[in-house]
Amino acid sequence: MKAYIEEQLQAVRKVTDFVPRVALTLGSGLGGFAKDLDVVATVPYKDIPGFPVSTAPGHVGQFVFAKVNDVPIVCMQGRVHFYEGYTMEQVVNPVRLMAAMGVETLFLTNAAGGAKDGYHAGDLALVTDHISLFIQNPLLGPNDDSEGVRFPDMTHVYDEGLQKIIKEAATENDIDLKTGVYVQLTGPSYETPAEIRLIRSLGGDLVGMSTVVEAITARHLGLKVCCVSLVSNLAAGISPTPLTEQEVIDAGNAAAPKFSALVKSAISRM
């Protein structure tokens, strides 16, 4: 374990000795989910030495330790992004710390632009794969063999068993769950119509500014990974209106009930 992760873990343990099994990362506009949890403890990011603090609007910036139907979880109420000026190592710091806490499964969520025909703002989409050609790989640099192998396999980043669980949860809650391939770009500018056409030609369906580097890091650490995207808006060139940050937040608020139902039902099965 990296020295700074050990120091951060000790800071968290001073507040709580709660050991989560599932980590849930809440994307833009989805932070309200944490308000309905059976909370055991909270730890603001600013109270953890060297830990990156969320600066994006709508990202509270704290760990919430709770239970979802007896499943112990740690919820990231707000994440950090590369576009905020952090190094890639800082961006994936939360994943490493949550793994050190005892997490076995990383449940990622995000707000994404929809680039696939048939998507509508407010849809939920299960991520089945990703494309990471446009961002810096988080595993660059010396490899710690105690964490994972130098060249980790990425054939099945998003665990097929977890995908099945999420699909079953969607059916149980009468949620029309889409599927798609997620593409991470750096941001913070939204994509141009030409960039969306390129992404579509490569097989990308969802586009955003997070998730992929976290998923890669989690797989390197041996965690199981799953991901659900909120289609917060149609991507540039598809949407008839300019893209705005408020649109993302509004879509998250509107989708909150079905998002909460899906995530809670899925986690209860994990």
C-alpha positions as CSV (number, residue, x, y, z in Angstrom):
1,M,0.0,0.0,0.0
2,K,1.3,3.5,-0.9
3,A,2.4,5.5,2.1
4,Y,-0.1,8.3,1.5
5,I,-2.9,5.8,1.3
6,E,-1.9,4.4,4.6
7,E,-1.9,7.9,6.2
8,Q,-5.3,8.7,4.6
9,L,-6.8,5.3,5.9
10,Q,-5.6,6.1,9.4
11,A,-7.4,9.5,9.2
12,V,-10.6,7.8,8.2
13,R,-10.3,5.1,10.9
14,K,-10.0,7.8,13.5
15,V,-13.6,8.7,12.6
16,T,-15.0,5.2,12.0
17,D,-13.9,1.6,11.9
18,F,-16.8,0.7,9.5
19,V,-15.7,-1.7,6.8
20,P,-17.6,-1.2,3.5
21,R,-18.0,-4.0,1.0
22,V,-19.3,-1.9,-1.9
23,A,-18.2,1.5,-2.9
24,L,-20.6,3.8,-4.7
25,T,-19.3,6.8,-6.6
26,L,-22.0,9.4,-7.3
27,G,-21.7,11.4,-10.5
28,S,-22.9,14.9,-11.3
29,G,-26.5,15.6,-10.3
30,L,-26.8,12.3,-8.4
31,G,-25.4,13.3,-5.0
32,G,-28.9,13.4,-3.5
33,F,-28.9,9.6,-3.3
34,A,-26.8,9.7,-0.1
35,K,-29.5,11.7,1.8
36,D,-31.8,8.6,1.9
37,L,-29.2,6.2,3.3
38,D,-28.9,4.6,6.8
39,V,-25.8,6.6,7.6
40,V,-23.2,5.4,10.1
41,A,-20.6,8.1,9.6
42,T,-19.4,10.8,7.2
43,V,-15.9,12.0,6.5
44,P,-15.4,15.2,4.5
45,Y,-12.6,15.0,2.0
46,K,-11.0,18.1,3.4
47,D,-10.4,16.2,6.7
48,I,-8.2,13.6,5.0
49,P,-4.5,14.5,4.6
50,G,-3.5,15.1,0.9
51,F,-6.9,14.0,-0.4
52,P,-8.3,15.8,-3.4
53,V,-11.3,18.0,-2.7
54,S,-14.3,18.2,-5.2
55,T,-14.7,21.6,-6.8
56,A,-17.4,20.8,-9.4
57,P,-20.8,22.2,-8.7
58,G,-23.2,19.6,-7.2
59,H,-20.3,17.5,-5.7
60,V,-20.6,17.8,-1.9
61,G,-17.1,16.3,-1.2
62,Q,-17.5,13.6,1.5
63,F,-17.5,9.9,2.2
64,V,-20.7,8.6,3.5
65,F,-20.6,5.3,5.3
66,A,-23.9,3.5,5.4
67,K,-25.9,0.3,4.9
68,V,-28.2,-0.6,2.1
69,N,-30.4,-3.4,3.3
70,D,-27.6,-4.7,5.5
71,V,-24.9,-4.3,2.7
72,P,-22.1,-2.1,4.1
73,I,-21.2,0.6,1.6
74,V,-19.1,3.7,1.3
75,C,-20.6,6.4,-0.9
76,M,-18.6,9.1,-2.6
77,Q,-20.9,12.1,-2.4
78,G,-18.9,13.9,-5.1
79,R,-15.9,12.8,-7.1
80,V,-12.8,14.6,-8.5
81,H,-12.0,15.1,-12.1
82,F,-8.9,15.5,-14.2
83,Y,-10.3,18.8,-15.5
84,E,-10.2,20.3,-12.0
85,G,-6.4,20.5,-12.3
86,Y,-5.6,17.4,-10.3
87,T,-2.9,14.9,-11.4
88,M,-4.2,11.6,-12.6
89,E,-2.8,9.9,-9.5
90,Q,-4.9,12.3,-7.4
91,V,-8.0,11.6,-9.6
92,V,-7.8,7.9,-8.8
93,N,-6.7,8.4,-5.1
94,P,-10.3,7.7,-3.9
95,V,-10.4,4.3,-5.6
96,R,-7.1,3.3,-3.9
97,L,-8.3,4.5,-0.6
98,M,-11.7,2.8,-0.8
99,A,-9.9,-0.5,-1.7
100,A,-7.7,0.0,1.4
101,M,-10.9,0.4,3.4
102,G,-11.9,-3.2,2.4
103,V,-14.1,-2.5,-0.6
104,E,-14.5,-5.5,-3.0
105,T,-16.9,-3.9,-5.6
106,L,-16.9,-0.5,-7.1
107,F,-20.2,0.8,-8.4
108,L,-19.6,3.8,-10.6
109,T,-22.2,6.3,-11.7
110,N,-21.9,9.4,-13.9
111,A,-23.9,11.9,-15.9
112,A,-23.2,11.4,-19.6
113,G,-24.0,12.9,-22.9
114,G,-26.0,10.5,-25.1
115,A,-24.5,9.9,-28.5
116,K,-26.6,6.8,-29.4
117,D,-29.8,6.8,-31.4
118,G,-32.7,6.0,-29.2
119,Y,-31.3,7.7,-26.0
120,H,-33.3,10.4,-24.3
121,A,-32.4,12.8,-21.6
122,G,-33.2,11.2,-18.3
123,D,-32.5,7.6,-19.4
124,L,-30.4,5.3,-17.3
125,A,-27.8,3.2,-19.2
126,L,-25.7,0.2,-18.1
127,V,-22.1,0.6,-19.2
128,T,-20.9,-2.6,-20.8
129,D,-17.5,-1.4,-21.9
130,H,-15.4,1.8,-22.3
131,I,-13.0,3.5,-24.6
132,S,-10.0,5.2,-23.0
133,L,-8.0,6.4,-26.0
134,F,-8.5,10.1,-25.2
135,I,-7.1,10.3,-21.7
136,Q,-3.9,9.5,-19.7
137,N,-3.8,6.0,-18.4
138,P,-3.8,6.1,-14.5
139,L,-1.4,3.2,-14.3
140,L,1.5,5.1,-16.0
141,G,4.7,5.0,-14.0
142,P,6.3,2.5,-11.7
143,N,4.0,-0.5,-10.9
144,D,3.4,-1.7,-7.4
145,D,3.2,-5.4,-7.8
146,S,1.5,-5.7,-4.4
147,E,-1.5,-3.8,-5.9
148,G,-1.7,-5.5,-9.3
149,V,0.2,-6.8,-12.3
150,R,2.1,-4.4,-14.7
151,F,-0.2,-5.2,-17.6
152,P,-3.7,-5.8,-16.3
153,D,-6.3,-7.4,-18.6
154,M,-9.2,-5.2,-19.5
155,T,-11.3,-7.8,-21.5
156,H,-14.1,-7.6,-18.9
157,V,-13.7,-4.3,-17.1
158,Y,-17.4,-4.2,-16.2
159,D,-18.2,-7.5,-14.4
160,E,-20.8,-9.6,-16.2
161,G,-22.3,-11.0,-13.0
162,L,-22.8,-7.5,-11.7
163,Q,-24.4,-6.4,-15.0
164,K,-26.9,-9.2,-14.7
165,I,-27.7,-8.1,-11.2
166,I,-28.4,-4.5,-12.3
167,K,-30.5,-5.7,-15.2
168,E,-32.6,-7.8,-12.8
169,A,-33.0,-4.8,-10.5
170,A,-34.1,-2.7,-13.5
171,T,-36.7,-5.3,-14.4
172,E,-37.9,-5.6,-10.8
173,N,-38.4,-1.8,-10.6
174,D,-39.9,-1.5,-14.1
175,I,-37.0,0.7,-15.3
176,D,-36.2,0.9,-19.0
177,L,-32.4,0.4,-18.7
178,K,-30.4,1.2,-21.8
179,T,-26.9,-0.2,-22.5
180,G,-23.8,1.5,-24.0
181,V,-20.1,2.0,-24.3
182,Y,-18.8,4.9,-22.3
183,V,-16.0,7.3,-23.6
184,Q,-14.1,9.6,-21.2
185,L,-12.7,12.8,-22.5
186,T,-10.8,15.3,-20.3
187,G,-13.3,18.2,-20.4
188,P,-14.1,20.7,-19.1
189,S,-15.4,22.0,-22.4
190,Y,-18.2,19.9,-23.9
191,E,-17.5,18.0,-27.1
192,T,-18.0,19.5,-30.6
193,P,-20.4,17.9,-33.0
194,A,-17.4,16.6,-35.0
195,E,-16.0,14.9,-31.9
196,I,-19.3,13.3,-31.2
197,R,-19.3,12.0,-34.8
198,L,-15.8,10.5,-34.2
199,I,-16.9,8.9,-31.0
200,R,-20.0,7.3,-32.6
201,S,-17.8,6.0,-35.5
202,L,-15.5,4.3,-32.8
203,G,-18.5,2.6,-31.2
204,G,-19.0,5.1,-28.3
205,D,-22.5,5.6,-27.0
206,L,-22.0,7.7,-23.9
207,V,-19.5,10.5,-23.3
208,G,-18.3,12.2,-20.1
209,M,-15.4,13.4,-18.1
210,S,-14.9,10.7,-15.5
211,T,-15.3,6.9,-14.8
212,V,-12.9,5.2,-17.2
213,V,-9.7,6.0,-15.2
214,E,-11.4,4.9,-12.0
215,A,-12.6,1.7,-13.6
216,I,-9.1,0.9,-14.9
217,T,-7.5,1.5,-11.4
218,A,-10.2,-0.6,-9.7
219,R,-9.5,-3.5,-12.0
220,H,-5.8,-3.2,-11.5
221,L,-6.5,-3.5,-7.7
222,G,-8.6,-6.6,-8.2
223,L,-12.0,-4.9,-7.5
224,K,-15.2,-5.9,-9.4
225,V,-16.6,-2.9,-11.3
226,C,-20.0,-1.9,-12.6
227,C,-21.4,1.4,-13.9
228,V,-24.7,3.1,-14.6
229,S,-24.8,6.4,-16.6
230,L,-27.5,9.0,-16.4
231,V,-28.1,10.3,-19.9
232,S,-28.3,13.9,-18.7
233,N,-28.5,15.4,-22.2
234,L,-28.1,14.5,-25.8
235,A,-24.6,15.1,-27.1
236,A,-23.5,18.1,-29.3
237,G,-24.8,17.9,-32.8
238,I,-27.7,15.7,-31.6
239,S,-29.1,18.1,-29.0
240,P,-31.0,21.0,-30.6
241,T,-29.9,23.4,-27.8
242,P,-26.5,24.4,-26.4
243,L,-25.2,22.2,-23.5
244,T,-25.2,23.6,-20.0
245,E,-24.2,22.5,-16.5
246,Q,-27.6,23.2,-15.2
247,E,-29.1,20.8,-17.6
248,V,-27.0,18.0,-16.0
249,I,-28.1,18.9,-12.5
250,D,-31.8,19.2,-13.5
251,A,-31.7,15.8,-15.2
252,G,-30.2,14.2,-12.1
253,N,-32.9,15.6,-9.9
254,A,-35.6,14.4,-12.3
255,A,-34.1,10.9,-12.5
256,A,-33.5,10.7,-8.7
257,P,-36.4,8.3,-7.8
258,K,-35.7,5.7,-10.5
259,F,-31.9,6.0,-10.0
260,S,-32.3,5.5,-6.2
261,A,-34.6,2.5,-6.7
262,L,-32.2,0.9,-9.2
263,V,-29.0,1.4,-7.2
264,K,-30.6,0.3,-3.9
265,S,-32.1,-2.8,-5.4
266,A,-28.9,-3.7,-7.2
267,I,-26.6,-3.2,-4.2
268,S,-29.0,-5.3,-2.0
269,R,-28.2,-8.2,-4.4
270,M,-24.4,-7.8,-4.3
